[in-house]
Amino acid sequence: MKWRTSLRMTLSVGIALCAMHGRDSHAAERLIGLQSAPSVAMALPWFAEEGRLYAKYDLDFQLVYIASSGIVTAAMSGGSGNVAIVGGEGPIRAYLSGNTDFVFIGSVKNVLTHSLMGKPEIKRPEDLRGKRIGVGRLGGNSHYFTMYGMRQKGLDPLKDAQFIQTGGAPETFLALSTGAVDAASLTTPQDTRAAFQGFNYVIDGREIRPPYVATGLVTLRSLIAKRPRAVSQFMRVMAESLKLMISDRELAFRVISKKIGLTDRKVFDAAYGAELNVLEKRLDIKAGAIQANLDEISRTDPRAKAVKAEQLIDRRFLDEMEKDGTFDKLGLK
């Protein structure tokens, strides 16, 4: 499957690119970007590529997909990534483990809109008891949503269900559609695709929308200190990419369908329309979303209780774009 990339390959790419550091003053800034899910909210790097924005902003950018926020942060910790578009769990847990180099510089989405989709005979949350539920990775966005959603519906996720790790979003959808699991935690457009195939919204994330860093923009404080211009240019690319994605539905369909193989226009339109309602048009990172992550993690890791959300945020690049009118010029409101 085109989106499956081994960590070994990721590390090899990262090492090779990092070794190519002999650039002159006129060379583009080189960045390795990591992406943890092929989804609508994490699609901005694809639009940057389509719109040739990296060259416009003097960046030599390499995007690598790794299906887990935890593995993304492990790769970045090992020097094989500079920036990431990623779920919040991995960077926050890395920070709690002592790697305080990680920092959120923006966000595309500060709520989870996963849904728990079930087989036709699974119609209500209580029908999930004793069932196999597919999630990408334990500790990732899909797992978090399932835990949160089940608690909201009066269930105990640790006792009432069996979690099956699938590896990533496409694999979770495949596990559900082939019967390998009874229910699955899916985000757009996979949840919409499942609904069109007859699976039920057992717990509808569009209704409960738990606060959470679903799609954060993350880098390292050490990189900001050494190469602030590169990080600033990356953020400007993300802002213009968001403009492309939300303002041109036909372009969005072409780009997203090409990247994830989604050819059903009805599925795309439903997923795209729903997702636009929750995207951060000015890439704001909400402290409350990080705090929600910390609160959940604190159930099993008491270190989370001693950390404040603002400790994980650096707003300088968002402030730059507010002050120089970047967001206004792009029409992002």
HUFENTA-V523965 format. One record per backbone hydrogen bond with DSSP energy under -0.5 kcal/mol. NH is the residue of the N-H (numbers start at 0). CO is the residue of the C=O. If there is no record, write none. Layout:
nh->NH co->CO
nh->NH co->CO
//
This chain:
nh->3 co->0
nh->4 co->2
nh->9 co->5
nh->10 co->6
nh->11 co->7
nh->12 co->8
nh->13 co->9
nh->14 co->10
nh->15 co->11
nh->16 co->12
nh->17 co->13
nh->18 co->14
nh->19 co->15
nh->19 co->16
nh->20 co->18
nh->22 co->20
nh->26 co->23
nh->28 co->57
nh->30 co->59
nh->32 co->30
nh->32 co->61
nh->33 co->82
nh->34 co->63
nh->35 co->84
nh->38 co->36
nh->39 co->187
nh->42 co->39
nh->45 co->42
nh->46 co->42
nh->47 co->43
nh->48 co->44
nh->49 co->45
nh->50 co->46
nh->51 co->48
nh->52 co->47
nh->53 co->47
nh->55 co->51
nh->56 co->52
nh->57 co->54
nh->58 co->53
nh->59 co->28
nh->60 co->58
nh->61 co->30
nh->63 co->32
nh->65 co->34
nh->67 co->65
nh->71 co->67
nh->72 co->68
nh->73 co->69
nh->74 co->70
nh->75 co->71
nh->76 co->72
nh->77 co->73
nh->78 co->75
nh->79 co->74
nh->81 co->31
nh->82 co->31
nh->83 co->217
nh->84 co->33
nh->85 co->83
nh->85 co->215
nh->87 co->212
nh->90 co->86
nh->91 co->87
nh->92 co->88
nh->93 co->89
nh->94 co->90
nh->95 co->91
nh->96 co->92
nh->97 co->94
nh->98 co->93
nh->99 co->97
nh->101 co->98
nh->102 co->218
nh->103 co->311
nh->104 co->216
nh->105 co->216
nh->106 co->282
nh->107 co->214
nh->108 co->214
nh->109 co->277
nh->111 co->209
nh->114 co->185
nh->115 co->202
nh->116 co->114
nh->116 co->183
nh->117 co->199
nh->118 co->181
nh->121 co->118
nh->122 co->120
nh->126 co->123
nh->127 co->124
nh->128 co->125
nh->129 co->159
nh->130 co->127
nh->130 co->159
nh->132 co->130
nh->132 co->161
nh->133 co->131
nh->133 co->182
nh->134 co->163
nh->139 co->136
nh->142 co->136
nh->143 co->139
nh->144 co->140
nh->145 co->141
nh->146 co->142
nh->147 co->143
nh->148 co->144
nh->149 co->145
nh->150 co->146
nh->151 co->147
nh->152 co->148
nh->153 co->150
nh->154 co->149
nh->156 co->154
nh->158 co->155
nh->159 co->155
nh->160 co->156
nh->161 co->130
nh->162 co->160
nh->163 co->132
nh->164 co->162
nh->165 co->134
nh->166 co->135
nh->171 co->167
nh->172 co->168
nh->173 co->169
nh->174 co->170
nh->175 co->171
nh->176 co->172
nh->177 co->173
nh->178 co->175
nh->179 co->174
nh->180 co->174
nh->181 co->131
nh->182 co->131
nh->183 co->116
nh->184 co->133
nh->185 co->114
nh->185 co->183
nh->189 co->186
nh->190 co->186
nh->192 co->188
nh->193 co->189
nh->194 co->190
nh->195 co->191
nh->196 co->192
nh->196 co->193
nh->197 co->194
nh->198 co->193
nh->199 co->117
nh->201 co->115
nh->201 co->199
nh->202 co->115
nh->204 co->202
nh->206 co->203
nh->207 co->203
nh->208 co->204
nh->211 co->109
nh->212 co->288
nh->213 co->108
nh->213 co->211
nh->214 co->108
nh->215 co->85
nh->216 co->105
nh->217 co->83
nh->217 co->215
nh->218 co->102
nh->219 co->81
nh->220 co->100
nh->223 co->219
nh->224 co->220
nh->225 co->221
nh->226 co->222
nh->230 co->226
nh->231 co->227
nh->232 co->228
nh->233 co->229
nh->234 co->230
nh->235 co->231
nh->236 co->232
nh->237 co->233
nh->238 co->234
nh->239 co->235
nh->240 co->236
nh->241 co->237
nh->242 co->238
nh->243 co->239
nh->244 co->240
nh->245 co->241
nh->246 co->242
nh->247 co->243
nh->251 co->247
nh->252 co->248
nh->253 co->249
nh->254 co->250
nh->255 co->251
nh->256 co->252
nh->257 co->253
nh->258 co->254
nh->259 co->255
nh->260 co->256
nh->262 co->260
nh->264 co->262
nh->267 co->263
nh->268 co->264
nh->269 co->265
nh->270 co->266
nh->271 co->267
nh->272 co->268
nh->273 co->269
nh->274 co->270
nh->275 co->271
nh->276 co->272
nh->276 co->273
nh->277 co->274
nh->278 co->274
nh->278 co->275
nh->279 co->107
nh->280 co->278
nh->282 co->279
nh->285 co->283
nh->288 co->285
nh->289 co->285
nh->290 co->286
nh->291 co->287
nh->292 co->288
nh->293 co->289
nh->294 co->290
nh->295 co->291
nh->296 co->292
nh->297 co->293
nh->298 co->295
nh->299 co->296
nh->300 co->296
nh->303 co->300
nh->304 co->301
nh->305 co->302
nh->306 co->303
nh->310 co->307
nh->311 co->308
nh->312 co->309
nh->313 co->103
nh->318 co->314
nh->319 co->315
nh->320 co->316
nh->321 co->317
nh->322 co->318
nh->323 co->319
nh->324 co->321
nh->325 co->320
nh->326 co->320
nh->328 co->324
nh->329 co->325
nh->330 co->326
nh->330 co->327
nh->331 co->326
nh->332 co->330
//
